[in-house]
Amino acid sequence: MNNRTVVALIGSFLIFAAGLLRLYTESLSSTPLFVAYLFVITGLIGVVANGLKLGKSKNT
């Protein structure tokens, strides 16, 4: 298992979760909604890309 890919996958998931936390709750009112949407979109792209990369590396 590639450690760098796993760390990137976890980081992307945390960015995605931070964006979702801002969207679903009003606890982080200092963060603009644009930043929250940006976190959700980029985090989701990162999770998918790193998940696919990790899946391909396990098969070889």
C-alpha positions as CSV (number, residue, x, y, z in Angstrom):
1,M,0.0,0.0,0.0
2,N,1.4,3.4,-1.0
3,N,1.6,5.6,2.1
4,R,1.6,8.8,0.1
5,T,-1.7,8.0,-1.6
6,V,-3.3,7.0,1.7
7,V,-2.3,10.3,3.3
8,A,-3.6,12.2,0.3
9,L,-6.9,10.3,0.5
10,I,-7.3,11.1,4.2
11,G,-6.4,14.7,3.6
12,S,-8.9,15.0,0.7
13,F,-11.6,13.4,2.9
14,L,-10.9,15.9,5.7
15,I,-11.2,18.9,3.3
16,F,-14.5,17.4,2.0
17,A,-15.8,16.9,5.5
18,A,-14.8,20.4,6.6
19,G,-16.8,21.8,3.6
20,L,-19.8,19.7,4.4
21,L,-19.7,20.7,8.1
22,R,-19.9,24.3,7.0
23,L,-22.8,23.7,4.7
24,Y,-24.9,21.5,7.0
25,T,-24.3,23.6,10.2
26,E,-23.9,27.2,10.8
27,S,-21.0,26.7,13.3
28,L,-18.3,28.1,11.0
29,S,-20.0,31.4,10.1
30,S,-16.7,33.1,9.5
31,T,-16.1,30.9,6.5
32,P,-17.9,32.2,3.4
33,L,-20.2,29.7,1.6
34,F,-18.1,30.0,-1.6
35,V,-15.1,28.5,0.3
36,A,-17.3,25.7,1.7
37,Y,-18.5,24.8,-1.8
38,L,-14.9,24.9,-3.0
39,F,-13.8,22.6,-0.2
40,V,-16.6,20.1,-1.0
41,I,-15.9,20.1,-4.7
42,T,-12.1,19.8,-4.5
43,G,-12.3,17.3,-1.6
44,L,-14.6,15.1,-3.5
45,I,-12.4,15.2,-6.6
46,G,-9.4,14.4,-4.4
47,V,-11.1,11.5,-2.7
48,V,-12.2,10.0,-6.0
49,A,-8.9,10.4,-7.7
50,N,-6.8,9.1,-4.8
51,G,-9.2,6.2,-4.3
52,L,-8.9,5.2,-7.9
53,K,-5.1,5.5,-7.7
54,L,-5.0,3.4,-4.6
55,G,-7.3,0.8,-6.1
56,K,-5.0,0.5,-9.2
57,S,-1.9,0.3,-7.1
58,K,-3.3,-2.6,-5.1
59,N,-4.1,-4.7,-8.3
60,T,-0.6,-4.6,-9.6
